[in-house]
């Protein structure tokens, strides 16, 4: 097996996780002054405004870049099919057409 099901799941979910982190940082960025006053140590308070903006922008570039890569590799189509089919169809734990599944399975 080239990739296990858990590895594929992590790879496919990584862009969503990055976008959630960026979203939370945007909300923390807005509150950074009041957070400083009450000594709340969010990432924008710790690293500062401009570095936090750079992290947010970089995170979005990486997330959408990963989504583009996954689409080119055909993994997004596999994920949609796996969700629609309800999961694996044999002992390999990987649905038919999954990039990590061997042709003989």
Secondary structure, DSSP 8 states (H G I E B T S, - for coil): --S-HHHHHHHHHHHHHHHHHHHHHHHHHHTHHHHHHTT---HHHHH-HHHHHHHHHHHHHHHHHHHHHHHHHTHHHHHHHHHHHTS-SSTTS--TT-TTS-TT-
